[in-house]
Amino acid sequence: MISGFRLTRRGALAGLGATCANGFAIPVVAALADGAGPSFASTGPNAEFYGAAAGYPVPDVVRARRQGNPWAPGDRVGAFTHIDEIYPTRQVKRGAMPWTFKRALELPDPLRTEVTGYLARNPVTGLLIARDDQILFEHYQYGRTDRDRFVSQSMVKSLIGLLMGIAIAEGAIKSVDDTAETYVSGLQGSEYGRTSIRDLLHMSSVVDFGEERDNGRDLNQLWKDMVTGSWMGRKGTVNSIIQFNRRIAPPGTRFHYASIEPDVLGLVLRAATGKSLSDYLQEKIWQPIGTEADARWLVDAEGFELAHFGFNAVLRDYARLGRLMAHGGAWDGQQIIPAQWMVDATTVRASDGYLAPGKAGRDFGYGYLLWLLPWGQRQFAMFGDFGQRVCIDPASKLVMVHTALDRTPEIWKLWSAAVKQLG
């Protein structure tokens, strides 16, 4: 169930066996002990509210599957780090030769003071700050450790965007201007099927899917039909999607956030590549960047990876992914994601002004399933509900990985301070 580790010093992990049950590469742990290393706390702000007295339990499987996300606050610590105990998942195998970060001995002041205060006020489960190949800070709360796999929430959507860029570069998909039904026969004749890949990447199909309308009615319906179908009248993945079939504005004219749109793209990727999303990610990104731990990806009732929720990884592997994006899709001389795709994915064309920061959202803009930050130079981020973030500043190669139990608006003040002091 919850991790049994209650560690405060990095060196306590050194000298263990070659591989843990969850696929974590122990030699990397020993190698990272040379620097300051991560720190661990058995508690965190408002810990009782988040289930400390019960030992941060994993919620009951039957109840959790039926309810879906979000879970009650007292269940979140356990659920957010043990998705693979609640749902069926598929393995994404770690790199054969893990790539290691260097370590800074200490985060410089005054940023260290800001980080300390931030962690004392906010329900953060993990925080990692890295600049290029060096980790500057790494801390875990609520009894979590660097071996726990943290759920990405909607950050997984950005993975779909990266994989799409690779599939197009390899010729499996011809163009972002192709429609989804070109590759998925089951979508033919539906509004999502008639939508271009570009508009799906931009969440601008403008098919009527109410992400938060009526307490998330449409998202809950999608979950019940697609994920818990084996319990509640299975519809199958395609039929769960095409039941939403009314377009309320011309595509490519309005940003309309809808978690279902990456699910459509996930079907396109699977059909075009002939591979599961897990296998494609493992081959094209996860292993080439030298990840140190296996990841797990939630699958729906039909065995397809859910493209809007359910990917789980350790923090340092999220940081490796952030470093890849900070380098324009390149990894130590190897171009893994096309450089032009990374530019296109994180900038707004003149014809797409509705996606600009302050237009797509109150503060933020939107690219190819990546959020665009509004502070001058090109910065972007992976967003997940309840405070999951990977923030990237390509100019300074700064990356911040943040996992939490609830939304933390103060994070943007922290990120801005980090960029200002470390960029």
N, C-alpha and C positions, 0 to 999 in steps of 0.2 A: 504494500500500500504506500503510505508516504515514506519518503526517504528516511533511513535510519541515521543518516549522518548529522551530527551536531558539531561542526568543526569551526574553529576560529582562525586557524593558521593553515596556510597553503601547504606547508611541508608535510602535514599529517597525511596527505594523500599519496605521497611518494612511496615507491617500493611495493606497490600492490602487483597483482598478477597481470598477465599480458592483455586480457580483454574482459570487460564486465559483461553481464548478461544482457544489458541494453545496447551492446555494440560499441561502447566507448573505448577509445584507444588509450589504455593506461600509460604507455610510454610517453605520450604527450603530456600527461599530468606531471610526471617526474621532470620532464624537460622544462616545464613552465615554472618549476619551483625556484629557479635561480633568481627571479626578480621578486618584486613585492608580492605578487600573486593576489588572487581574489580573497575577499573577506566574507564571513558568513555571520548571520544573526538568526537566532531561533525565534525571534519575535519581530514585530513591526508596528507601525502606527495603528491604533484601534484593533489590536490583534484579537481581542475577544469577539468582536463583531465579525471577524473573518474566520472564526472556528478554532481558535487556539485551545480552548478548554477541551474540545473533542479530539485534539491532535491533528487538526486540519484534515478532516476525513475526505475520502473520495465518495461522491454521492452514490446512492443505490443505483445499480445499473438500469433496472427496468424503469424507474422513475426518471432517471436522467435521460434515457433514450426517448421517452415519450415527451418529456418537457422540452428537450433541446436546450440551447443556450439562449438567454442567460440562466445561470443557476443562482440560487439564493446566495447571499454574501458568504455565509458560513460554509458553503460547499466549494467556493471558487479556488482557494489555494490548492486543494486536492484535485479538483477537476481540471484546472488549467495546466497541471503538470502530469496528469495521468489519463489523458484522452484515450490512450490505447487499452486501458482497463475498462473503459465504458463502451467504446464502439469498435467494430472491426476496422483495422487499419492495414495499410500495405507498407512494407519496409522500403526505405531508400538507403542503400548501403553507403557507409562512409568511404572516404578515400583510402586506397591501399597504402599510400604513403602520406600521412597527415602533415599538412603544412603548419608550421608553428609561428605564433606571434612572439615578438620580443616583448620585454616588460620594462616599463618605467618604474623607478623605485618609489615615486610619489607623485601624485597630481599636484601641480603648482598652485599656490595661493595667488589670488583670492578665490579661485574656482573651487578649490577643495572645501573652503568654508561654505560656499553656496551649495555644493553637492551635499554636504553633511546636513545642512538645514533642510534641503529639499527632501532627503530621505526620511528625516524625522517627521515631516508633515504629510507625506503622501504614501498611499498603499502600494509601494513598489516591491515587486518580487525579485527583480534583477535589473541591474544597471551596469552597462559596460560602455566605456568611452575609449576609442582607439583612433590613432592618427597613422594612417598608412599601415605599416607592418608592426606597430608598437601599441600594446594595450597600456593605456594611461590610468585606467581605473576599472575595477570590477568588484561588484558587491551584490550579495544575495540576502534577502530577508524572509521572514515567516518560515524558517526551517528549510528553505530551498538551497540547493547546491549547484555547482557547475556541471553536475551529471544529470540534472533534471532536464527533461524536454518540455519546453514551454510552448503552449498553443499560440499560434500566430493570429488567431481570429481572422480578420479580413486582410491581413498582410499577405496571405497566400495568393490573393488576387494578383499581386504584382509578379509573383512567380509565373503565372500564366502569361503575362505580358512579355516577360523575358524569353520564355520558351517559344512564344509565337515569333519573336524576332529571329531565333535560331532556325525554326522550321521554314520560314520564308527564305532565309539565306541559303538553306540547303536545298531549296526547290520543292520540298514536300507540299508547301503552300505557295501558290504563284504570286499572290499580291494581297495587300491589305484592302484592296478595293473589291476583291472577290466576296461573294455573299456566303453566309454560313451554309446554305442549302447546297452549294456547289460541292461540299465535302460530306455532308450528313444527309442522307436521303430521307430520313425520318422527319427532317425539318422542312422538306419541300412544301411550298404552299402556305407556310405559316409566316406570321410577321417577323419572328426572329430569324426564320430561314431566309427571308428576303432582305435582311439587314447586312450591311457590309462588315467585314472584320474590323475595319477602321472605326466605324461607329460603335461597335461593341466594345472595342478597346477604350474608347472615349466615354463609354456609358451614355451614349446619345442615340440609342435606337428609338427612344421615346415610346416604347411599348408600355402600356399601362400596367406597371408593377409597383405597388405602393410599399416601399421599403419599411416605412414606419406608420403608414396609415392604419387607423383602427387597431392600435396596439400591435402593429406588425402582422396584420391578418394575412397578407399575401406571402410574406416570408415564412410564417408559420405553416401555411398551406403547402408551400414548396417543400419544407422540411418533412412534414408528415407524409407527403406523397412520394418524395424521392429518397429520403433517408430511412424512415421507419416504415416503408412500404410493406415489408414482410409481416408487420404487426397490424397494419391499419388499411388493408385494401390496396395492394401494390399496383401502381400505375406504370412503373418503369421510368427511366430517366427522361427520355424524349417526351413522353406524354405528360410528365409532370411539368415540363417546360412549356410545351405548346398550348397548354390550357390557358395561358396568358397570351391573348391573341388580338388585342385591340390597340392600335397605334393612335396616340392622342396628338401628335404633331409630326411634321416631316422629319425623318432621321437626319442627324448631323446638324441640327439647328438649336438644340437645347440640351444642357447637361441634366441628366435625370438618373441619379444614383440608384442602382438596382443590382442586388447581389446575384440575381439570376443571369446577368449578362456574361460574367466569366464562366458560368456553368455551360453556356452555349459554346463559348470558345474552347472549353475543355473537351467537348464532344468533337469539335473541329480538329483539334490537335490529335486526339486519339485516332480519328478516322484517317487523317492525312498521313500520320507517321506510322500507323499500325502498331503503336506501342502504348502501354499504359502511361499515364502522366508520371507516375513514380519512376518507372524504368527510364523514361525520356529525361527527366530531371537528373536522375542518378548518372546517366551516361554523359549528358551534355554539360552539366554544371556541378552537381554535388561532389562527384569524384574528382573532376579536373581541378577544383579549387582546394583540394586536400582537406576536406572536412574530417573532423576527429571523432564524430559519433554518428551512428545511424539515426536517421529521421524516421518519423512515422506519418502516414497520410491517411486520413479517414476516408473510407469508401462508402458509397451509398448502397441501397438495397440490391442494385444490379451489379455491384462490384466495381463501379467507376469512382475514381477519386472525386470528392466534392471540391469544386474549384473556388468556392467562396468561403470555406471554413474547414479547419481540421488538420492543418499541417503543423507538425510539432518538431522542434529541434532545440539543441543546447544553445546558449547565448553566444558562445564563441563562433559557432557555425553561422548564426545570423550575422555576426560581425564580419566573417569571411565573405558572405554574400554582399554585405554593404561595401566592403573594400573592392570587390569585383566591379560594382556599379560606379564607385568613386573613380576608378581607373578607366571609365568608359567601356566597360565590358572586357578589358584585358586582364590577364593574370600572369604576371612575371614573364611577359614576352609573348604569351599565347592569346590571340584574340578569340574569346569564347562566345561573347555576344557581339554582333556587329557594332562597330563604333557609331556608324550613322544611325543605327536603330536606337542606341542609347540617347543620341541627340534628339532624334524625332520623338522619342518616348517622354522626354522631359522638357520640351519646348512647345510653345503654342504658335501655330501658323497664323498668319494675318487673317486668313479666311475662317479661323476657328476662335474668334475673339470671345465667344461665350464660355470658353474653357480657361480663360486667364484668371490669375489670382484675384479674388474679390468678385468674380463673375460666376464661376462654377460653384463656389461656396462663399460664405461670408468673408473668409480670409484667404482661402487657398484656391489654387488652380488644379487642373487635372490634365494628365498626359495619357500615356498608354498604361492604364491601371496603376499609375503612380501619382501621388499628390505632389503638387508644385508649391513650394514655399514662397512667401511674398517678399522676402527681405533682400532686394537688390540682385546680387549675383545668383547664378543658377544653383539652387538647392532643391532637393526633392526628398520624398519620404515614402515609406510603406506605412500605411495606417491600419490598425486593427482596433476594434471596439474594446472598451475597458482599459485603454491606455497602452496598448501594444504599439510600438513604434520602432522603425529603423530609419534614422535621419542621416542624410548624406550631403556633404559639402565637397564637390569634386575639386574645387580650387585648392583647398588645404588637405584633401584626402581624409577629412575628419568624418568619423562614423560614430553614432550613438545608438546603442541598442537598449530598449526600455521595455520591460514587461511589468504588468501591474494587475490590480484587482478591480480597479474602477478608473473612470476618466480622471485625468490630472491636467487641467488647463495650464497649470504653472510650468509644465514641461517646456513650453516655448520660450519662457524667460530663461530657463536653464540652458536650452540649446543655443539661444542667442549669446549667452554669456560664454559658452564653450567655444563658439565660432570666433567671437571677439578676442578671447584670451589665447586661443590655441591656433587660430587660423593664420 
